[in-house]
Amino acid sequence: MGIYGGVFLFYALIMAGGKGERLFPLSREERPKQFLKLIENKSFLRMTVERIKPLIGENIYVITNKKYIEQIYGELPDLSKENIFTEPLNKETATCLGLSAVKLLKKDLDALMISLPSDLYIKDVESLRKQIEIGANYAEENKVIVTFGIEPASPETGYGYIKLGEEVVKENSLFKVERFTEKPKEDTAKEFIRSKRYLWNSGIFILRADVLLAEINKHIPKLYDSLMKIYDSLNTEDEQRVIDEEYNKIEGISIDYGVMQKTKLAYVIKARFDWNDIGSFNSLSKYFNLVDNNEIKGKAFLEECNSCTVMSSDKIIVGFGLKKLIIIDAGDVLLIMDKEKEKDMKKLVEKIKNGSSFL
């Protein structure tokens, strides 16, 4: 179990430390979206584990903020505590993946890892697993970074985009990456869609731990220095002290900005599986009931309403003559928002944090 192809160990790393602020008020700092049961009556975290376990076996690791450790234990009681990595502070995904890489490298010098966000929803798990096997073989044999690209359905500005370069393995739809562009403006996103040369970045990466660290050394050298100090301290009595000290020094940056936009080692496979990043009510509402052009979950009565997203908990929501609104009843908080404002949700949450205590 955990042996991939009888040759090398393959590790899954699930990133579960985010706050999910764009799903406020359902997602709160103390109960972020990875723990919410909004689809299939299972948390996003549990679904992610179940999706990958048949391929990985017991080599599943979760990295999270230390404040969520008890919730992780509660959600994944069968996962060994040794398989849960904790961060003292949120310093973005390059740091998160770097810490995981040094920990796995300490365990296995040939560690090959797949990193997965904990908030994706994928139904076609068989296609996902088959393409992960293809990507894992290519990443191991060629010492490169393999990701998955999603055919874009609209000019989303909240996603990263991958420009396709040369097709390397036609039967596997595997391409060299020409360029990564993280969260473009709407006009640029529309140009990308028209060109038919771009895919959405799925947020899933397959690569060896030593390859990741070499790329961090090349493109984010200060982070690499901190990670090497952490590596030297692992399995000693100074481990936690060194991690805390280095995290206080680190200037956080995402893996997309810090590495993927700069690396020459990136390859992408066109995904044959369905994919949804549950990072907004727009993406979540695809799993609501469509009633007279309104998306509804729970109890609601809408009359002369159009293009509204409504989710209720206990109370019945009645709407009359409404257009393009998001109405979310989270029990103690009721959100009513123009759909056009959803892209600014993080700014709203920040203002609420500064003036209120109910987050």
N, C-alpha and C positions, 0 to 999 in steps of 0.2 A: 504493500500500500504506500502510495506516495512516490513510487518509482515510475518515471515517465519513459516509456519505450524501452525499459530495462537498462537504460544507460545513465540517466542523471535524475536528480531530485528536482521536482517542480513545485514551487511554492505559490500559493495564492495570498495576496495581501489586500485586505478590504479596508478602505479608508472610511472611518466612521466617526470623525471628529468635528464635522461641520455643524453649523447652527441652523441651516435651512431658513434663513430670515425671509425669503420671498414667499414662504408659505405661512407667514404670520396671519392670523392668530392661532392656527392649528399647531404650528411648530414654534416652540419657545426655547429660550436658552437652556432651561432646565429639562426640557423634553423635546429635543430636536427631531427633525423629520425622519431620520433613519430608524427611529423607534415607533413611528406612527403606523397604525394599521388602517390604511386608506384603500387598499386594493387586495382582494382575495382574503381579507381578514387576517393578514400576516404582515408583520413589520417589513419594511424595505430591507433591513439588515438580514433578517432571517431568510427572506426570499433570495438574497444575493448568495448566502451561504449554501442554501439548498441547490441553487443553480450550478454552482461550481464543484460541490463535493463529490459527485460521481466521477469527475475527472481527476481531482486532486487528492481525494482521500482525506487523511488526517492532517495534511500539510497546509491547513488554512490558518492564517494569522489575521488578526484585526488590530488596526492601530487607531487609537482614539485619544481624546483629551482625558486627563486623569479624573475629571469631574464626572465622567460618564461610565466609569469602570463598573459600578454596581449595576447600572442598567444593562451593560453588556453581559455581565454574569447572569442576570435575570432572563435576558432574551436568548442567550446561547449557553444553557447550563451544561451542555455536553462538551463545550470547547475547553481545552486545558488552559488554566490560568497562565501557563508559560507561553501560550500562543496569543496573548493579548499584550501588545506594546502600548505604552502610554507616553503621551507628551505633556510636559508641564505647562506649555503655552501653545497657542495656535500661531505657528510661523509659516503658514502656507504649505502647498503640496510638495515643493522641492525639498523642504526640510523634512516633512513627513515621510516621503519616500526615501530620502537619504538616511534618516535614522533607521528605517526598516532595513535598508540595504546593508548597513554596517552590522546590524544584529544578525541578519541571515548569513552574511559573509563570515561572521565569527563561528557560526554553526557549520557552514558548508562553503568552502572556497569556490565551488562551481555552481553556486545557487543561481537558478533561473527563476524569475518571479513574474507573475502577472498581477498587476495592480488594477483594482476595480473600485469605482465609487460605490457607496452603499445605497444610493438613491436612484439607480436605474431600474426600469421595468422592462423585462424581456420575456416574452412568452415562448418563442421558438428556441427552447434551450438546446435541442439536438443540433440545430444548425450552428448555434453559438459554440458548442463544445467541439464540433468538427473543425470550425475555423480557428479556434484556440489551438488545437493540435497542429494545424498547418503553421500558424504564427509562431508557436513554440519551437518547432523544428527549425524554422528559418532563422529565428533569433539566436538559437543556440549554435547552429552550424556556421553562421556568418558574423556572429558577435555584433549584432545591430539591434535597433529598437523597432519593434513592430507594433503598430496601432491598428485600430479598425475605423473605417470611415463610413458615414451614413449618408445615403442619397438625400440631399436636402429637399424638404417639402415646401419650404417658404424661406424668405430672407430674414431669418432670425438674427438678432443682434446680440443675443446672450450666449451664443455658442462660438467655439473656435472653428476655423475653417482650414481644410487641408487642400493645397493645390497639387493635383496629380502630375507627377513627372513620367519618366519612362516606365512602361509596363514590363516587369521583370519576369513574372511567372503567370502566363496568360490563363492557364486552367484554374489557377487559384485567385485570379483577380488581384494580384499583388503588384504594387507600384512603388517606385522610388518617390519619396516626398520631395516636391520642388520647393514648397514653402508652407509654413504654418502662419496663420493670421488669427490672433485671438480677439474675439468680440469686436468685429468691425462695425462701422456706422451703417445705417440702413441703406444708403445709396451704394456703398461698397458691397454690401451683402447682396443687393439686387444684381449688381454687375457679376458677382461670383456665380449666382444662379444662372444667369443668361449664358455665361461662358461654358457651362456644363463640364468644367474642369475641376470643380471643387466639391469636397465632401464635408459634412459636419464632423468634427472631432468627437469621437465616442467617449473619450476619457479613459479608455482601457489601454494599457500598455503592457507589452511583454518584452522583457530584457533580462540579461544577466545582471546580478548585483554589481559585479566589478565593472561592467560597461557603464552602468549608471554613474558610479562613483568617478570613473575616469572622465565622463562628460561633465559632471559637476566640477571637477578639478579644473577642467578647461574653461568652463563658462562662468562658474560662480566660485572662484578660488577661496574666498573667505569662508563660505559655507563648508567647503571641503576641509579646510583646516580644522574647523570646529568638529566636523564629523570624525576626523581622524583622532582627535583627542578623546571623543566619546568611544571610538573603537578600542583604543588602548585601555580604557577604563572598564570595559565590559567584563562581567564576572569577577569584579573586585569589589571591595567594600566602599570604594570611591565612586562607583558607577553612577548612582543617583545624584550625588553632589556635582559631578562633572557635567552630567546632562543638564541639570538645572542652571549651572554657571554658563554653559555654552549657549543654551536657549535664550538666556538674557542678552547675549551678545549678537545673536543672529538677526540679520535683517531679512525678514521673510519675503519670499517670492514664489510664485507658482511654477510648477514644472513646465507649463506651457511657455511662459515668458522667459524663464531662466535657462531652460535647456532646449525645448522642442523648436523654438523659433530660431535657434542658432546651430543646432547639431547638423552634421552631414551624414548621420547614421540612421535617419528615420525612413521607415517603409510603412506603407499602409495597405491593408486588405479591404476591399469593398465588402461591407457586411451583407450577408445574405439572411441575417436574422432581423426581426423587428426590434426596435429600440426606442425607448422614451426616457428622456432625462426629466424626472419629476422635480423640476426646479421652479415651477410656477403653477398658478391656478389654471392657466391656459393648457399646460401639458397634463395636469391632473384631471381636468374636466373631460378629457377624451374618454374617461372611464365612468362618467356619469350617464344618466339616462337622457336621451335627447327627446324633448317634448315641445312641439311647436316652435322649433328653432331656439329653444332654451336648454341649457345643460343643468340637470337637477339631480341632487343626491339627498335623500331624506324626504321630509314632509314639506311640500310647498304647493301653493295654489297661485298660478300666475295668469293674469288676464290682460290681454292686449300688451303683452311684453315680448320683446324681441332681442335675441342675442345676449341673454343674461346667463350668468353662471351662479347657481344658488346651491348652497349646502347647509342643511339644518342639523341640529343635534336633537334637542328635546322638543323645542317649540315649533309650531307650524309657521312658515314664512309666507306671507301673502303679498304679492306684488301686483300693481295695477298701473299700466301705461309706462312701463320702464323700458329703457333701451341701453344695451351695452354696459351693464353693471355687473360687478362681482359682489355677491352677498354671502358672507361666510359666518355662520353662527357657531362659535366655539364654546358655548356655554356661558362662560364669564365675560367673553368679549364678542362683540358683533362688529364685523368689518363690512362697510359699504363703500365701494370704490368704482370709479370709472375704469373700464378696461384699458383705456389708453394710458392710465397711470401705473399699470402693473410693473413696468420697467423701472419705476422709481421706488419700488417697495422698500429696498434697503435703506434709502434715505429716510423714509417714513419711520421705519423701525428704529433708526438711530435717534431721530427726534423724540420718539416715545421713550426710549431708554433714558435720555437726558432729563425728561420731565416727569416720568411716572415710574412706578415700581411693579406694575402688574405683568411685566415680561418675565 
